[in-house]
Each structure stands twice: as structure tokens, then as C-alpha cells.
Amino acid sequence: MEKTGKEKETIKGYAHRSSQEKDEVKYDCDFKIPKDFGGIGAVLVENEHHNEMYLKSIVFDGLAQGVLNVTCNSWVAPKSDNSEKRIFFTNKEKELENLRGNGQGERKTNDRIYDYDVYNDLGDPDSKPELKRLSWVGNNILTLDVAELADHTARLIHRRSQGVVVFTCLETRPSQRPDLGFATFTDIESLFNEGIHVPPLSKNGFLKDLFPRILKSITDTQEEVIRFDTPKDYKLTHYLSSSSISAASSLSHGDRFSWFRDEEFARQTLAGVNPYSIQLVKEWPLMSKLNPEIYGAPESAITTEIKGFMTLEEALRQKKLFMLDYHDLLLPYVKKVREIKGTTLYGSRTLFFLTPDGTLMPLAIELTRPPLDGKPLWRQVFTPSSCDATAAGFGGWPRLMLRTHCATEPYIIATNRQLSALHPVYRLLHPHFRYTMEINALAREALINADGIIESSFSPAKYSMEISSVAYDQQWQFDLQALPADLISRGMAVEDSTAPHGLKLTIEDYPFANDGLLLWDAIRQWVTEYVKHYYPDEGLVKSDEELQAWWTEIRTVGHADKKDAPWWPVLNTSDDLIGILTTIIWVASCHHAAVNFGQYAFGGYFPNRPTIARRKMPHEDQTDEEWSHFLKKPEVELLLCFPSQIQATKVMAVLYLLSSHSVDEEYLGEENESSWAENPKIKASYA
């Protein structure tokens, strides 16, 4: 092969199981390689088992030039599923070329090709014209890699089946109207106490065999009832607001409406499932940047004084004012969303004051409707004495999908396309990318797709993911994904060399930041030791062609619409690499965990974080009759505004599944990756 340049005839052999140690099985195979065969360029592998096999490595022993180790670390599909043999190159460049593909042809499930494209699979216009959706210009997708699928596929299918069962049963219950709401709060609590009765299993075909196992895993019962677990956070706030421990033993005792309190609403902006949105107010009055000729006067209507404390001007000077600001992001969509039956939308701002005891106090919630259908601008400010603290929680899952799942895809694709499997940066990042791509693919199929769970249960409806794409365009910057930079940019911290982590928090009791900075520093220390070991000379980073191609592709292809932005970090030194890798690992691990695993705890009792408002505020263009009805029974108006029974229970089921941990979950600081353990210095650094 080396002398003639022509490929020699393939030498075949069959591997036989020889030994097993724990979960690792060794196979042996004898080959007779002619002396004139030349160097081995690649190995073809065929799996004759019925299931996928994870191939760790192939070792050739007895060669004249010594031992040849071919690193595989990939799954091989069974011959019955894919008749084409898997090829593993001994030359890393050939392997990378194989992973990149040629950019042509239809991608199949068993292809090991990583490539880029826009999110163009959310809609289904061939089914119904109204299911047409825009492509996401700023985000990228993959073609599935069989290496990522196999060991997790069974669990994903099982979890997705749970959702299918729940959703099918919820939507096929007798007399279940799509718009039927909850008559009382007791009815909501019955989801946990009594459960939801579903049609007899005999009427559900294939569900008959699957349903008992799903019910057992969800409710630990064999009845034809779906009974949700009581969210842990609901229990927690319930306990904190109760007068005794015994009063917190069930939903029917104690303060059932602790979630309704202003102080709890404020607490969750710092310690809840969306701690990334709160920001320091730096200018007054609050101003919109939208075109006033279209959206009305830009000045906020909030003029609330902070009674008993200080003036607004003084609070601003002392850095005591904070806000949640979705005004300019949502206002352009108000008219579009309101054309959809069963939902409404406002541009919104929420203002908080940092009290002397270090806790937040809500001052005002401002809702804005732009000029609409011949009606003038409507804007209303609600203060603690005039409203409750419940607001629709659009900022949760779509922002989670945007900032962690979607933005991470270019890192994953570029890592597999540009870094060989033996490259130290590949080995460092690979464990953090497990399952992300296939989870995203499943989300596009059943969660964020046209008329899927998000669109049917969140206020922006069909515009939910489009708004997320707009948020990406307006707000996403790689450099601000680093926790310290994020906190500083939102005014939640300032640099201070004398403070822990080099930052002084604007709000001392900010659990997300306090815990997050500890983890950030630990990750950065680990990455620093790792990078300094492999790149002891500063010039090595700049001269590493694979590494430079990787970072260039992330910036110019993975985030092509932002490729010319001035905020991208350069990659010239080991310190540059440390900052980039720490940010990527933080987003894929701690950032994701902070906004994902608490979803059911905070949103499982949906009045705490309702995903949709089905009716406009009673104050907006109200008639005398509507206002009179609201004053007599305000709780009825709130229940009618809440999600319908189908919407609420579908979202609860989704949050339950998304918040659960995989059985093979890996945690930072625990198990040492085998590739890290091979090197004593790296193993010691990770320990």
C-alpha cells in the first residue's frame, strides 16, 4: 500500500470472546499479514450481534514496527440494521475527513457525520399549511452520530414513551374539553392527592402492556390513574410558611398559598429556576428602545415610591433597584399572539427593591399592550397592594433550550469535526457533550415543534421558539456565558480583588451566584492544570492546527451570523484556551443544571409558574359587568387565566421528565474519565 499507492486486498478474520473484566469484554482475532502488506491504514468492522456494540479500541500486536493501537470509542450498529462495515482509520486526518463528510447527500441515522444546518425541521407544512414555521437562522443541528445513540437510546425511548402515554391519556379522557380549566384550587391539588383517571387500558392498544410500568415509575401504583409527585419546592415553601412542622405534612394544611406571596416571588428570582434574568437598574426612568411610532411612548409608567425606605433616586444611587425586563422582547409579538384563540401576551417589566435586611421586595409589575386594533396604548402598573405576584413563566424552558442546548451544538459539532479523538481538548470536552445532540433532536420532534407541547401550552404559542431565536440574536454573546462576566454584565457583581472569587455581589444572598462561583472556580482550576500540562509553552496553542481550526469553525460556521462580532475571544495563549474551555464546560454542566433540574420543583405546582395566560387582565378595557364580577370573585378570574387542565398536566408531565436524572448520570468531581486516568498528573489534578 505504501509502495504502490494502491489499496491491498482486505485481510479478514473473526473475533472471538476471550475474557471479561467487569463490563469490559475482550475479543481476540488472529491475522496473517504478508510482509509486503505495508502499513495498516484502516480497519473495517462488522457487528454480527443483534444489538449495538461499543468498541473501545483495536490493538494490533506482533507487527514488525511494534504495537498499533487504534482508538475507536464508538458504537457499531448491528449488521441487520446497517450492512455497511464501520471504518476506523489509523490516520487521524482520514478519520476526521470521514466525520466531516462531503456536505452532500441525505443523512441517515447510522451515519457518523457531523455537519451544520439551520433548524428547519420544527414545522410540518406538508401536513397542514398552518404548521409552517420559520427556520432558526442563528442555530445549528447535527446529523446523528451512532456513537452517541446506543447506550442512551433505550432510556430516551422509555422516557419519551412516558410522555407519549401521559399526553395520549390526558387528551383522550372522556368529556375532556381542550379549554376546560380548574374550578377551584382544590381541583389543582387533586392532581397530587387523587390523580387523573384515564380511559381503560383495553382501549389504548399498545399502551396496555406499557402503561403499568409507566404508572409504576411515575406514581408507584398499578391503578389506571396518573398521580403526580408533590413538587419538592412546593413542600419547601409550604413548610417555611407554616406555623408548625406538622402543619406542613400535606397540601391540605398550613399556608397553601405560600407561592402567592410577594416575598416568595422575589426569592425565586434569585434562587429559582430562572436566575439569569434579574438585572440591576442603572438608569431612570426605564425606557424602551422600540419605535415609539409603532409601540407608543417609550417611557415606563412606573413611578412608585419606596414608602418607608428612600426615594427612587436614592435607591438607584445605592444600587438597590433590580428588574426583570421582557418589555422590548415581547411587545412586538403582542398583536400576533393575541390573534390566536385562548392566549394573550403583554410586554412586561417587574421592579424590585433590595431591603435593608438583604431580601428583595417587589415594587411594581408593569404590563403594556401596544396600540392595537384601533385602540390606543394601554399600560398598567400593578403594585403589591393591587395584584398578586404570579406571572406567566415564558422565560424558563425556551431560554434553557436557547442558552444551553442550542448554543452548545456548534461546540459539539466542531469538536468532532476538527479534533482527533486523541487530542487533549477532545478528551477534556467529550464527557460534557453526552446525549445533548439526540436530546435536542427529540425536542425538535415532540417538544418545540409546530403544535407541540411548548406551542400548545405557552403564551406565545406558535411564536414561542421564534421569540427565542430573536432573543439569541439580540442577547447571546459567547464571552457573557462565563459566570463572572454574566454577573458583571447584569450589574449583579463588580470586580473586587479583595472579595472571594474576585467579585463582590450586589445582592449578597444570591444562591445561584454564591454556589455558582464556587463551582466556576473549581472548573477553572481543573481546566488550568489540564491545559498547562499539555500546553506548557505559550506558542503551542497558536501552532496547534487542529485547535485553531476548531475555534475558527465554532465562530465562523457554528455561529456564522455572529462571526464578525468584536466580543469573540482570541485563541493565542494557554490563558485564552483556559477561558474558552471553562466557559464551554460551565454552560454544558453547571449552567444547564441550574436551570433544568429544578423545573418540576418550581413549576410542577403550575400556579407558581404558569406557562400561559388565557385571558387578558381584568383592568384592560373592562366593562362594568366584568369589573364587578372580578371584584366579587377575583379567584375565579385567576383560575380562568391559568392553563387549562390539558395544558397544565401536559406541562407538568414534561417538567417531571426533563427534571429527572438519567440512571447513568455523571457528576463533576466524581468518576475519573479513563483517558484522564491514563496520565498520572491529569488524574491527580482531577482528584
C-alpha positions, -999 to +999 in steps of 0.1 A: +000+000+000+028+024+009+050+014-021+024+013-049-002+037-036-029+011-043-052-005-017-043-041-009-068-068-007-086-068+027-074-094+052-104-109+070-108-125+104-134-133+131-130-121+167-139-145+195-147-136+230-117-144+252-122-127+286-143-102+306-134-078+334-164-060+349-183-045+320-154-047+296-152-077+272-121-086+253-122-103+219-092-119+201-086-124+164-056-139+146-045-123+113-017-134+089-004-102+074+021-107+045+054-090+048+048-068+017+014-056+030+027-023+041+013+000+068-023-005+081-044+025+071-078+015+084-098-013+100-132-024+087-156-038+115-188-057+111-211-064+140-229-097+137-247-094+171-283-083+173-275-051+193-251-023+190-216-028+204-194-002+220-159-006+205-133+010+227-101+002+208-084-023+185-048-033+193-025-050+167+003-069+184+031-087+167+037-062+139+073-056+128+070-019+138+056-028+172+021-024+188-005-004+168-034+010+189-065+022+170-087+043+193-124+038+184-146+049+213-177+044+193-207+022+188-210-002+159-246-009+146-256-045+141-252-058+105-290-063+104-295-026+108-266-014+087-250-037+062-221-012+056-189-020+076-177+006+101-143+020+092-117+031+118-087+050+104-053+047+119-046+081+104-063+108+124-067+131+093-085+103+074-108+098+104-116+135+107-124+136+069-148+107+074-165+125+103-169+158+083-184+141+052-186+159+019-216+181+027-238+163+002-265+136+002-292+126+027-281+119+062-291+086+078-294+075+114-262+054+113-241+079+095-211+091+116-210+125+100-212+159+118-224+188+098-242+221+101-276+233+091-303+257+103-332+244+125-355+238+096-374+208+110-398+225+135-426+229+111-447+205+091-463+225+062-469+193+042-493+182+068-511+215+074-503+249+060-507+265+094-479+243+107-453+262+086-425+277+108-395+298+102-360+283+102-338+293+131-311+312+112-287+315+142-285+279+154-272+247+141-282+210+141-264+177+136-267+145+117-269+118+144-238+100+153-243+063+161-216+066+187-239+089+208-271+069+203-268+034+215-264+032+253-288+061+259-314+053+233-333+028+254-336+053+282-346+081+259-372+060+242-386+049+276-388+085+289-403+097+256-428+068+258-437+080+293-446+114+278-465+098+249-486+078+273-493+107+295-502+131+267-523+105+249-543+096+280-547+133+290-561+142+256-584+112+253-601+114+287-639+113+284-656+147+283-622+164+283-625+198+265-592+214+255-603+247+271-616+232+304-599+248+333-598+242+370-628+252+390-610+256+424-575+253+438-586+221+455-590+207+420-554+216+412-542+199+444-562+168+435-536+162+408-512+152+436-537+138+461-561+118+438-545+118+404-560+118+369-583+090+359-576+078+323-595+056+299-594+018+305-562+004+292-580-020+269-589+010+248-553+020+243-539-008+222-501-010+227-504+011+259-520-019+277-486-035+282-466-003+286-489+016+309-485-004+342-447+000+340-450+037+333-476+042+360-453+025+385-423+046+375-444+078+378-468+071+405-458+038+421-493+024+416-510-001+394-543+018+392-555+035+360-546+068+375-518+092+368-508+107+401-481+134+401-455+137+428-458+167+450-430+191+439-403+194+465-401+232+463-439+234+469-433+214+500-404+236+510-422+269+507-453+254+522-432+244+552-414+277+555-448+295+556-464+271+581-467+276+618-455+242+627-438+211+612-469+190+615-489+216+595-466+210+565-474+173+562-498+176+533-512+200+508-544+204+527-528+220+558-508+252+566-503+280+541-514+266+508-507+299+491-471+305+500-463+305+463-486+335+460-467+357+484-446+387+472-415+376+492-416+341+476-420+356+441-389+377+448-369+349+464-374+328+433-358+354+410-326+347+428-329+311+438-354+297+414-353+280+380-345+312+360-318+331+380-302+346+348-328+373+341-327+396+370-305+427+365-296+459+383-314+491+372-288+515+361-309+543+346-341+561+354-367+563+341-369+529+324-371+534+286-380+512+257-358+511+226-386+502+203-400+526+177-424+549+195-445+555+163-454+518+163-453+508+200-462+540+218-444+562+243-410+547+254-411+559+290-421+534+316-452+543+337-436+530+369-433+559+393-438+540+425-421+555+456-405+532+481-425+540+511-407+538+545-373+534+529-360+560+504-367+578+472-362+561+438-333+583+431-316+573+463-323+536+457-308+540+422-277+556+435-272+529+462-278+501+437-310+489+454-333+487+423-335+455+402-358+443+374-370+416+352-373+432+318-392+414+289-408+445+276-389+451+243-386+413+236-423+406+239-441+438+228-436+433+191-454+399+194-484+411+214-506+417+183-496+384+166-501+363+197-535+379+205-548+367+171-545+332+184-575+319+204-570+310+240-539+331+249-527+366+254-495+385+259-481+417+272-447+435+272-437+433+309-413+448+335-410+439+371-392+462+396-377+450+429-362+469+459-333+455+480-344+460+515-320+467+545-323+430+556-308+419+522-340+405+507-359+416+476-393+432+477-415+436+446-423+472+439-443+470+407-453+449+377-459+469+345-479+453+317-481+470+283-503+465+253-492+485+222-517+504+201-539+476+187-570+473+165-577+510+167-572+511+205-545+533+220-515+522+240-526+505+272-502+504+301-509+495+337-487+494+368-496+469+395-482+473+430-482+448+458-515+462+472-532+458+439-521+425+424-507+391+431-472+381+422-479+354+397-467+359+362-466+336+332-433+318+331-423+321+295-387+327+303-380+292+315-378+263+291-373+283+258-344+301+274-330+268+287-332+254+252-316+285+237-287+292+261-276+257+268-289+231+243-288+251+211-258+273+217-238+242+227-243+223+194-216+242+175-191+233+202-200+196+199-200+195+161-167+214+158-151+192+184-160+161+165-151+176+131-118+192+139-103+175+169-090+139+167-101+115+194-067+116+210-065+154+211-063+165+248-091+191+242-114+165+227-108+142+256-115+171+281-148+181+264-162+149+252-177+137+286-196+170+288-214+165+255-231+132+262-266+129+247-270+167+240-275+163+203-300+135+205-320+152+232-321+183+210-333+162+181-361+147+203-370+181+215-375+193+179-396+163+172-420+164+201-415+195+223-406+227+204-421+215+171-451+231+154-482+225+176-460+206+201-460+209+239-444+244+240-466+259+213-498+245+227-491+253+264-471+286+264-485+321+260-466+330+228-480+298+212-467+294+176-442+322+181-426+307+212-394+295+195-393+324+171-391+347+201-363+326+215-344+330+182-349+367+184-335+366+220-305+348+207-299+374+180-303+403+204-287+390+236-264+360+231-226+366+234-201+339+240-180+360+263-210+367+285-217+330+290-189+329+316-204+332+350-183+362+363-189+381+330-226+373+331-230+386+367-210+418+359-229+425+327-262+423+346-249+445+374-252+417+399-215+419+407-185+441+404-148+432+402-131+433+436-097+417+441-103+416+479-136+396+476-140+358+473-137+348+436-126+384+428-162+396+427-184+415+451-221+406+447-246+434+445-270+411+464-252+391+490-279+365+494-279+353+457-278+315+460-273+309+423-243+332+422-228+321+456-230+284+447-221+290+410-189+309+417-176+281+439-182+256+410-168+281+384-136+284+403-133+246+407-138+241+370-114+268+361-087+254+384-091+219+368-090+233+333-060+254+341-040+225+354-051+204+324-042+230+298-009+240+314+001+203+313-005+198+276+005+234+266+035+243+288+048+266+261+026+295+251+034+291+215+019+256+214-017+269+214-012+291+184+007+264+165-019+237+171-036+234+138-064+212+150-072+236+179-071+267+157-094+251+131-118+240+160-121+276+174-124+291+139-152+268+130-171+275+162-170+312+155-174+314+117-196+284+109-212+273+142-223+308+150-219+322+115-244+351+119-222+364+147-188+356+132-178+393+129-188+403+164-160+420+183-166+402+216-153+367+205-122+358+225-089+353+206-071+319+209-034+327+210-023+316+245-030+290+271-049+315+292-071+322+262-078+285+259-085+281+296-111+309+295-128+294+264-129+258+278-140+268+312-170+287+297-180+258+275-178+233+304-197+257+327-226+261+302-228+223+295-228+214+331-235+238+359-254+264+339-276+237+325-281+220+359-292+253+375-320+259+350-330+224+342-333+201+372-354+224+393-381+227+367-406+203+383-397+216+418-407+251+408-432+245+380-448+212+389-473+231+410-482+252+380-498+282+397-463+291+409-450+294+373-480+292+349-468+289+313-498+306+297-522+334+304-555+325+287-573+358+294-563+395+295-561+414+327-595+425+341-583+461+341-577+462+303-607+477+285-630+462+311-668+466+311-687+474+343-700+439+344-666+423+340-651+446+367-680+439+391-675+401+386-638+404+392-643+423+424-667+398+437-647+367+428-611+375+419-600+339+424-624+328+396-607+352+372-573+339+382-583+303+376-598+311+342-565+328+333-545+298+344-536+270+319-564+246+310-564+211+326-548+196+294-522+223+292-513+222+328-510+184+331-490+181+298-465+207+310-463+190+345-456+157+328-429+173+306-413+191+335-413+158+355-394+140+327-370+168+320-361+173+357-354+136+363-318+124+362-305+096+340-296+063+357-261+068+344-258+104+354-222+116+358-213+144+382-184+168+382-156+157+406-167+120+408-156+093+383-123+100+365-125+096+328-104+067+315-085+090+291-077+113+321-067+084+344-041+073+319-019+102+328-008+104+365-006+142+365-040+147+350-055+120+373-041+138+403-053+172+391-089+159+387-089+142+421 
